[in-house]
Amino acid sequence: MKLKDKVAIITGGGTGIGKAISMAFAKEGAKVVVAARTLPRLEETVKAIEAKGGKALAVQTDIADHEQVKRMVAKAIKEFGRVDILVNNAARGTYNNADVVDMGLDEWHESLLINLTGAMLCCKEVLKDMIPRRSGSIVNVSSVAGISGVARESPYAASKWGLIGLTETLAIETGKHNIRVNSISPGATRTQEFEDWVKTSAKTFGISYDQVMTKLAENNALKRIAEPAEIAACIVFLASDDASAITGHNLVASCGFHITHPNEISWV
């Protein structure tokens, strides 16, 4: 087991990629703290982990609230004794669908607050436990939108670019404490949120669901989109000792989208 007896906090751990990460970490032997704003989904993830013999704890948390982040970390330490791994997966999704000239400031501020400031707060609090122990691994979930511009999605793209910058900065700051900080940039991934977006896009463009999916797959070098479990496997690697010499790195997991569309993201 790659993560045997490690204690991991996974934000946004109740659905989609976050749930896949939680399940993968538990399978690899980690004790998992899943955090998000919606408690019932977290509890479902915990039950799924426990049904397979794993250990998990659900902590309802809004990562945009510093006090709630402090409480989340404190509960993890109280339950399991320490925090070895943090996966910053919680995010406000894309789909703002407005040019900057028409962008509402509420949308802008909310995206940066959750996607970037929230991740920073989680790093800030877990590092208080990791630094004295001179041990820890942080993985920030960015996006291909963090390496390529996305028309009409400036809040999401800016926050994900910022997250990669935060990753590199923290890697420099914490390396002397034997702490590694990396990020991952997934492309299109078959989550429920993604499926809902495909349906909306199909309706918007007056084409079928299958036509949108075919177009998205054709955009990628591998001619398919990723599954949540594939992204989770990459994060297990980055968090584990298999990546012991890797820090400050952004791993792109896009089925090759980033090499076929390197300058601007256009989903359909």
C-alpha positions in Angstrom: 0.0 0.0 0.0 1.4 3.3 -1.1 -0.2 5.4 1.7 -0.3 2.9 4.6 -1.2 4.6 7.9 -0.9 8.1 6.4 -3.6 10.7 7.4 -5.0 12.7 4.5 -7.4 15.6 4.3 -9.2 15.8 1.0 -11.4 18.9 0.3 -14.3 18.5 -2.0 -14.2 14.9 -1.1 -17.8 14.0 -1.4 -18.4 13.9 -5.2 -16.7 13.5 -8.6 -12.9 13.6 -8.6 -12.8 14.3 -4.9 -14.7 11.1 -4.1 -12.5 9.1 -6.4 -9.4 10.5 -4.6 -10.9 9.7 -1.2 -11.7 6.1 -2.3 -8.2 5.7 -3.8 -6.4 7.0 -0.8 -8.4 4.7 1.5 -7.6 1.7 -0.8 -3.9 2.6 -0.5 -4.1 2.5 3.3 -4.7 6.1 4.3 -7.0 7.4 7.0 -9.1 9.9 5.1 -10.7 13.1 6.3 -13.2 14.2 3.7 -14.3 17.8 3.8 -16.9 19.9 1.8 -19.9 22.1 2.4 -22.5 19.4 1.8 -22.5 16.9 4.7 -24.7 14.1 3.2 -22.4 13.5 0.3 -19.4 13.4 2.6 -21.2 10.8 4.8 -21.9 8.7 1.7 -18.2 8.7 0.9 -17.3 7.8 4.5 -19.7 4.9 4.4 -18.3 3.7 1.1 -14.8 3.7 2.6 -15.8 2.0 5.8 -17.7 -0.6 3.8 -14.4 -1.6 2.3 -12.6 -1.7 5.7 -11.1 1.8 5.6 -11.1 4.6 8.1 -12.6 7.9 7.3 -14.1 11.0 8.9 -16.5 13.6 7.4 -16.0 17.2 8.4 -18.5 19.7 7.0 -16.3 22.7 5.9 -16.5 25.8 3.9 -12.9 26.3 3.0 -13.5 30.0 2.3 -14.0 30.5 6.0 -10.7 30.5 7.9 -12.3 29.4 11.2 -14.0 26.4 9.6 -10.6 25.4 8.0 -9.0 25.6 11.5 -11.7 23.4 12.9 -11.3 20.9 10.0 -7.6 20.5 10.7 -8.1 20.4 14.4 -10.7 17.6 14.0 -8.4 15.6 11.8 -5.6 15.8 14.3 -7.9 15.0 17.2 -9.2 11.9 15.4 -6.0 10.6 13.8 -3.2 12.4 15.5 -1.6 14.3 12.7 -2.0 15.4 9.0 0.4 13.8 6.5 -1.3 14.8 3.3 -3.5 17.6 2.1 -5.3 17.4 -1.2 -6.9 20.8 -2.2 -9.6 19.6 -4.5 -12.6 21.8 -3.5 -13.4 24.4 -6.1 -16.1 26.5 -7.6 -16.5 25.2 -11.1 -16.2 26.9 -14.4 -19.2 27.9 -16.5 -19.4 31.6 -15.6 -19.9 32.2 -19.4 -19.2 35.9 -19.5 -16.4 38.1 -21.0 -14.4 40.2 -18.6 -16.2 43.3 -19.8 -19.5 41.8 -18.6 -18.2 39.9 -15.6 -20.0 40.4 -12.3 -17.7 41.0 -9.4 -19.5 38.6 -7.2 -18.6 35.7 -9.6 -15.0 36.9 -9.8 -14.6 37.2 -6.0 -16.3 33.9 -5.2 -14.1 31.9 -7.6 -10.9 33.3 -6.3 -12.1 33.0 -2.7 -12.9 29.3 -3.0 -10.4 28.1 -5.6 -7.3 30.1 -4.5 -7.7 31.7 -1.0 -9.5 28.6 0.3 -6.7 26.4 -0.8 -4.1 28.8 0.7 -6.0 28.7 4.1 -5.9 24.9 4.1 -2.2 24.9 3.3 -1.6 27.5 6.0 -3.3 25.4 8.7 -1.9 21.9 7.8 1.6 23.3 7.6 1.4 24.3 11.3 1.2 20.5 11.9 3.6 19.4 9.1 6.5 21.8 9.7 7.3 20.8 13.3 7.3 17.1 12.3 9.4 17.8 9.1 7.1 15.7 7.0 4.2 16.3 4.7 2.9 16.3 1.1 0.4 18.7 -0.4 -1.3 18.3 -3.8 -3.3 21.2 -5.2 -5.9 20.3 -7.9 -5.6 22.9 -10.7 -6.8 22.4 -14.2 -5.8 22.7 -17.9 -7.5 26.1 -17.4 -4.5 26.9 -15.2 -2.1 26.6 -18.1 -4.2 27.9 -21.0 -6.5 30.8 -21.4 -10.3 30.1 -21.3 -12.5 32.6 -23.0 -15.6 33.6 -20.9 -14.2 31.8 -17.9 -11.7 34.3 -16.5 -12.4 33.8 -12.8 -11.9 30.1 -13.0 -8.8 30.3 -15.2 -7.2 33.1 -13.1 -7.8 31.1 -9.9 -6.3 27.9 -11.3 -3.3 29.7 -12.7 -2.8 31.3 -9.3 -3.0 27.8 -7.7 0.0 26.7 -9.7 1.9 29.8 -8.6 1.0 29.1 -5.0 2.2 25.5 -5.4 5.6 26.5 -6.7 6.0 29.2 -4.0 5.1 26.8 -1.2 7.4 24.2 -2.5 10.3 26.7 -2.2 9.2 27.8 1.2 8.6 24.4 2.7 11.3 22.3 1.1 13.7 23.0 3.9 11.2 21.3 6.2 11.1 18.1 4.1 7.6 19.0 2.8 6.6 18.5 -0.9 4.0 20.6 -2.7 2.8 19.7 -6.1 -0.2 20.3 -8.3 -2.2 18.5 -11.0 -4.0 19.9 -14.0 -6.8 17.6 -15.2 -8.6 18.1 -18.4 -12.2 17.1 -19.2 -13.1 14.3 -16.7 -16.2 12.3 -16.6 -17.8 13.6 -13.4 -21.5 14.3 -12.8 -20.8 18.0 -13.0 -19.1 17.5 -16.3 -22.0 15.4 -17.6 -24.5 18.1 -16.6 -22.4 20.7 -18.4 -22.3 18.5 -21.6 -26.1 18.3 -21.5 -26.4 22.1 -21.1 -23.9 22.7 -23.9 -25.7 20.3 -26.2 -28.9 22.3 -25.6 -27.1 25.6 -26.1 -25.6 24.6 -29.4 -28.6 22.7 -30.6 -26.8 19.4 -31.0 -26.9 16.0 -29.3 -25.2 14.9 -26.1 -23.2 12.4 -28.1 -22.1 15.0 -30.6 -20.6 17.2 -27.8 -18.9 14.2 -26.2 -17.4 13.1 -29.6 -16.1 16.7 -30.1 -14.5 16.7 -26.7 -12.9 13.4 -27.2 -11.6 14.4 -30.6 -9.9 17.4 -29.0 -7.6 15.1 -27.1 -4.6 13.2 -28.4 -5.9 10.0 -26.8 -9.3 10.6 -28.4 -11.2 10.1 -25.1 -11.7 12.0 -21.8 -10.3 11.0 -18.4 -12.1 9.1 -15.7 -12.1 10.3 -12.1 -10.1 7.2 -11.0 -7.3 8.1 -13.4 -6.9 11.5 -11.9 -7.1 10.0 -8.4 -4.2 7.6 -9.3 -2.0 10.5 -10.4 -2.7 12.2 -7.1 -1.9 9.0 -5.1 1.4 9.0 -6.9 2.2 12.7 -6.2 1.2 12.3 -2.5 3.2 9.0 -2.0 6.9 8.3 -1.4 7.0 7.1 -5.1 7.3 10.9 -5.8 9.8 11.6 -3.0 12.1 13.7 -5.3 9.2 15.7 -6.9 8.2 19.1 -5.6 7.0 22.3 -7.2 5.7 20.3 -10.2 2.4 20.6 -12.1 1.4 17.2 -13.6 -0.9 17.6 -16.6 -3.5 14.8 -16.9 -5.6 15.8 -19.9 -5.5 12.8 -22.2 -3.3 15.0 -24.4 -5.6 18.1 -24.7 -2.7 20.3 -23.5 -0.6 19.4 -26.6 -3.4 19.6 -29.2 -4.8 22.8 -27.8 -1.8 24.5 -26.1 -2.8 28.2 -26.3 -6.5 28.4 -25.6 -9.2 26.1 -24.3 -12.3 25.7 -26.3 -14.4 22.9 -25.0 -16.7 22.5 -28.0 
